[in-house]
């Protein structure tokens, strides 16, 4: 069978398809959806596969809540401490008018699966569930317990499941190593694999509320200090601002490896960027690529705007949410103070917004955690399986430019790695956007990869 195709049997293909479809069609948004419904659906899958009831836990901060998490344990020999797999079941909001298909219908067309969560990250949830069910059915006993935690509120809700489980039921998910399917994978360019990435560190997530207030008045008497105009001018200054160029030990290693496999033009720019001092022109050229720009800079972007109270009245208040992804070594409070300088308008107030929606005048001083060690028991089998499935594709540790639940497990002292086998083109990253989709072939190859990799990691 060609290396480009997934080597899975018909039963596995059907199982993984049905789980993926089932998850996509359960609305698990924060506004009206239910993570609990998805957890219960997956729990039944594990019961049907022969998992004991004692090894299936559905739990959350409130018995009547929509945010219950699922924890499943596959028992091993106990030779090593457990391996924890994490994945979030919630998805970002999706409005039917913004899509060409129903975001909560699993639609296959033109070689892709469409639906909210196809990339982020119900595909990964389905793959992990499928893999453990396959292990159970074939009687495979790993060299350690494998724990799967499918959780709530990674995407900005108030009941983050990984955080809650660590604080309230650490014994259920305590592990030596954590694999987070919400990171890593094959980055491709027009279908050609470029690299297998492993998320070894990540940027710091922060939200800020920008607000302007004034007395308002009748719309027939315009004022130059219109709150909307003032805030809009400040956001325009933010749009045109670029935070300083930065590399850390992970991103420097990432570009050193990438320079060996990229096109001659990009490779030359990467090598020039790595010099001391870096070549400014090379940095500027690479920064035109959204991925490179986010990798080498803190980024802040306006994501929401709200203003005014009547069509015939000057606005008394204008607000915007600015979302920042902060380079390691810097705190949210440091960036908040920098935003004040960038906006350059004393009328614009900048406050911190936490995960619960609480607003405060200052932000936390916490900085990103240092990356975990690049363990041979994680990377050696990864390089072997990657070489078999995508010959010639390098395995490259990278910094996640977004944020994930790995911040909680890393904070709890459990080395965490973003590892997946799904291939996504660099110009087709649609997570959180309209018409989110995943290639059909990419999905099934990801199913194949995870089974082979997880077995390699947990074999005597």
Secondary structure, DSSP 8 states (H G I E B T S, - for coil): --TTS----HHHHHHHHHHHHHHHTS---TTT--HHHHHHHHHHHHHHTT--GGGEEEE-S-TT-S--EEEEEE---SSS--EEEEEE-------GGG-SS-TTS-EEETTEEESTTTTTTHHHHHHHHHHHHHHHHHT---SS-EEEEEES-TTS-S--HHHHHHHH-HHHH--SEEEESSS-EEEEETTEEEEEEEEEEE-EEEEEEEEEE---EETTS--TT-HHHHHHHHHHHHHT--------HHHHHHHHHHTTTS-HHHHHHHHHHTSSS--HHHHHHHTTSHHHHHHHS-EEEEEEEEE-S-TTEE-SEEEEEEEEEE-TT--HHHHHHHHHHHH--TT-EEEEE-TT--EESS-------------HHHHHHHHHHHHHHSTT-EEEEEEESS--THHHHHHTT-EEEE----EEETT---TTSTT-EEEHHHHHHHHHHHHHHHHHHT--
